[in-house]
C-alpha cells in the first residue's frame, strides 16, 4: 500500500504546461492523492451528502441559470478560449449542477462524495484511480495524436483530442479531455478503487482560500472511508 511519501513523490512529478497559464493566468489546481480507501457501494452517509448537495444546487439555480453562475461562466470562457463549444461540451461542474435539479447520480460512495463536494464548493473535481496511472499527471495542450479510450454506441473505441485542446494525461494517453469534461475509461474510478488522485481545477472567482477549503472538506470526508487512509496534496499555480 502506498505511503504518504509515495503519494507525495507522485504529485511532485505533476506538471502543468506553461501554455495553460498563458491561456488562463488565474488557473490553479489542487491535487490530492489518497491511499488506504476501503471500497464500498453507496451508503447512507454518501446518500446524505448527495441530498445536501442537491439542495444546495436547487437553491442556487432558483436564483440564477446554471450558465450564469460565475464559477460556471468562468469555465465556459476557458472552454471557448481553446475552441470548445461550452453549450455542447459542458464542464463537469455545470453538468453536475444541471443534473442536481433532478437528482445526482449514485455510483459508489467515493464518487458520490467527490460529486457532492464539487457541487457544494462550485468546483470541477475529478477522481482517478491512481493505480492505473502510467507516470505522473500532466495538464497539457493536445497535439491531436494522444489516445483517449472511451465508449461509443456500447463499444470500446479510441479517440484523439483536437489539436489545441486542453487535456489531462499521463505517459499512456489522455486521462480527461477538454480540461474537465470527460474522463478516460482506463483511469476511471471503480467499485474496487483504493488509491485515488483527485484533481480540483480552479479559476476566478474561486479564491485560493476557497480552493483549499474545498480540498480540506473533500479530504475530511474521504478520511472516513477507511482506518488507514493516508494522503498528500500539492497546489500548482502560475506563481
C-alpha positions in Angstrom: 0.0 0.0 0.0 1.5 3.4 -0.9 2.8 5.5 1.9 2.3 9.3 2.3 5.8 9.7 0.9 5.0 7.6 -2.1 1.9 9.8 -2.8 4.0 12.9 -2.4 6.5 11.6 -4.9 3.8 11.1 -7.5 2.5 14.6 -7.0 6.0 16.0 -7.2 6.1 14.8 -10.8 2.9 16.5 -11.8 3.3 19.2 -14.5 1.1 22.0 -15.9 2.2 23.2 -19.3 3.1 26.9 -19.2 0.8 27.4 -22.2 -2.1 26.7 -19.8 -1.2 29.8 -17.8 -0.9 31.8 -20.9 -4.5 30.8 -21.7 -5.7 31.4 -18.2 -3.3 33.1 -15.8 -5.8 32.7 -13.0 -5.7 28.9 -13.3 -4.7 26.8 -10.2 -5.0 23.1 -9.5 -5.1 21.3 -6.2 -4.0 17.7 -6.5 -4.9 15.3 -3.7 -3.5 11.7 -3.7 -5.2 9.4 -1.2 -4.5 5.7 -0.4 -6.0 3.2 2.0 -9.6 3.7 0.9 -11.9 0.8 1.7 -14.1 0.5 -1.4 -17.8 0.2 -1.0 -21.0 0.9 -2.8 -23.1 3.9 -2.0 -24.3 4.0 1.6 -26.5 6.1 3.9 -23.6 8.6 4.5 -22.9 9.2 0.9 -26.6 9.4 0.2 -26.9 12.2 2.8 -24.1 14.1 1.3 -25.7 13.9 -2.2 -29.0 15.0 -0.8 -27.4 18.0 0.8 -25.6 18.9 -2.5 -28.8 18.6 -4.4 -30.5 21.0 -2.1 -27.6 23.4 -2.4 -27.8 23.3 -6.2 -31.5 23.8 -6.3 -31.3 26.8 -4.1 -28.6 28.3 -6.3 -30.4 27.6 -9.6 -33.6 29.1 -8.2 -31.7 32.4 -8.2 -29.7 32.2 -11.4 -29.5 29.9 -14.5 -26.6 27.4 -14.4 -24.7 29.1 -17.3 -24.7 32.5 -15.4 -23.3 31.1 -12.1 -20.0 33.0 -12.0 -17.9 29.8 -11.4 -19.6 28.1 -14.3 -19.4 31.2 -16.6 -15.6 31.3 -16.0 -15.2 27.8 -17.2 -17.4 28.5 -20.2 -15.0 31.3 -21.2 -12.0 29.0 -20.7 -13.5 26.4 -23.0 -14.2 28.9 -25.7 -10.5 30.1 -25.4 -9.3 26.7 -26.7 -12.0 26.2 -29.3 -14.6 24.1 -27.4 -18.3 24.9 -27.5 -19.5 25.0 -23.9 -23.1 24.6 -24.8 -22.3 21.3 -26.3 -19.4 20.1 -24.1 -20.2 21.2 -20.6 -17.5 21.5 -17.9 -18.0 18.9 -15.2 -19.3 21.5 -12.6 -22.0 22.7 -14.9 -23.0 19.2 -15.9 -23.4 18.2 -12.2 -25.4 21.4 -11.3 -27.8 20.7 -14.1 -28.2 17.1 -13.1 -28.7 18.0 -9.4 -32.1 19.6 -10.1 -33.5 16.1 -10.9 -31.0 14.1 -8.8 -27.3 13.5 -8.9 -26.1 10.0 -10.0 -25.5 7.4 -7.3 -22.3 5.5 -8.3 -20.3 4.4 -5.3 -19.5 6.1 -2.1 -16.2 7.5 -3.3 -17.6 9.0 -6.4 -20.8 10.2 -4.6 -18.6 12.1 -2.1 -16.5 13.9 -4.6 -19.5 14.8 -6.7 -21.2 16.3 -3.6 -18.0 18.4 -2.8 -17.9 19.6 -6.4 -21.5 20.9 -6.3 -21.3 22.4 -2.8 -17.9 24.2 -3.5 -18.7 25.0 -7.1 -15.5 23.5 -8.4 -14.8 21.0 -11.2 -13.5 17.9 -9.5 -12.2 14.7 -11.0 -11.4 11.4 -9.4 -8.9 9.0 -10.9 -7.7 5.5 -10.0 -4.0 6.2 -9.3 -3.0 2.5 -9.6 -3.9 2.8 -13.3 -1.7 5.7 -14.0 1.4 5.4 -16.0 3.8 8.1 -14.9 2.8 11.4 -13.3 -0.3 13.5 -14.2 0.1 16.4 -16.7 -2.1 19.1 -17.9 -1.1 19.9 -21.5 -2.2 21.3 -24.8 -3.0 18.4 -27.2 -1.1 17.7 -30.4 -4.0 15.6 -31.6 -2.0 12.3 -31.6 -2.8 11.3 -28.0 -5.0 8.4 -27.4 -8.3 8.6 -25.4 -10.1 5.4 -24.6 -13.9 5.7 -24.3 -17.2 4.1 -25.3 -19.5 5.0 -28.2 -22.6 3.0 -29.1 -21.8 0.5 -26.4 -18.4 -0.3 -28.0 -14.9 0.5 -26.7 -13.1 2.9 -29.0 -10.0 5.1 -29.1 -10.5 8.8 -29.9 -8.0 11.6 -30.3 -8.3 15.1 -28.8 -8.5 18.1 -31.1 -5.3 20.0 -31.7 -5.0 22.7 -29.1 -7.4 21.1 -26.7 -6.6 21.2 -23.0 -6.1 17.7 -21.7 -5.1 15.9 -18.6 -2.8 13.0 -19.4 -0.2 10.6 -18.3 2.5 8.7 -20.2 0.0 6.3 -21.7 -2.5 8.8 -23.0 -5.4 11.2 -22.2 -7.0 10.7 -18.8 -9.5 13.6 -19.2 -10.5 15.6 -22.3 -11.3 19.3 -22.5 -9.8 20.1 -19.1 -12.6 18.5 -17.0 -15.2 17.3 -19.5 -14.9 13.6 -19.9 -12.7 11.0 -18.2 -11.0 8.1 -19.9 -12.1 4.6 -19.0 -8.6 3.4 -18.2 -8.1 5.6 -15.2 -11.7 5.9 -14.1 -12.8 5.0 -10.6 -14.3 1.6 -10.0 -16.0 -0.1 -7.1 -12.6 -1.6 -6.2 -10.5 1.6 -6.2 -8.4 2.0 -3.1 -5.9 4.7 -4.2 -7.2 7.9 -5.8 -6.0 11.1 -7.4 -8.4 14.0 -7.0 -8.0 16.9 -9.4 -9.5 20.1 -8.3 -9.4 22.7 -11.1 -9.9 26.3 -10.2 -10.5 29.6 -12.0 -11.5 33.0 -10.6 -13.8 33.8 -8.9 -12.8 30.8 -6.8 -10.1 32.1 -4.5 -7.0 30.2 -3.2 -8.7 30.1 0.2 -11.9 28.7 -1.4 -9.8 26.1 -3.2 -8.0 25.0 -0.1 -11.3 24.8 1.8 -12.8 22.5 -0.9 -9.7 20.3 -0.6 -9.9 20.2 3.2 -13.6 19.3 3.0 -13.0 16.5 0.5 -10.1 15.1 2.5 -12.1 15.2 5.7 -14.9 13.2 4.0 -12.6 10.7 2.4 -10.6 10.1 5.6 -13.7 8.4 6.9 -13.5 5.7 4.2 -11.0 3.5 6.0 -8.9 3.2 9.2 -5.6 3.6 7.4 -6.3 6.4 4.9 -3.2 8.5 4.1 -2.8 11.4 1.7 -0.6 14.0 0.1 -1.5 17.3 -1.6 0.0 19.8 -3.9 -1.1 23.2 -5.2 0.1 24.3 -8.6 -0.4 27.8 -10.0 1.2 30.3 -12.3 3.4 31.8 -9.5 
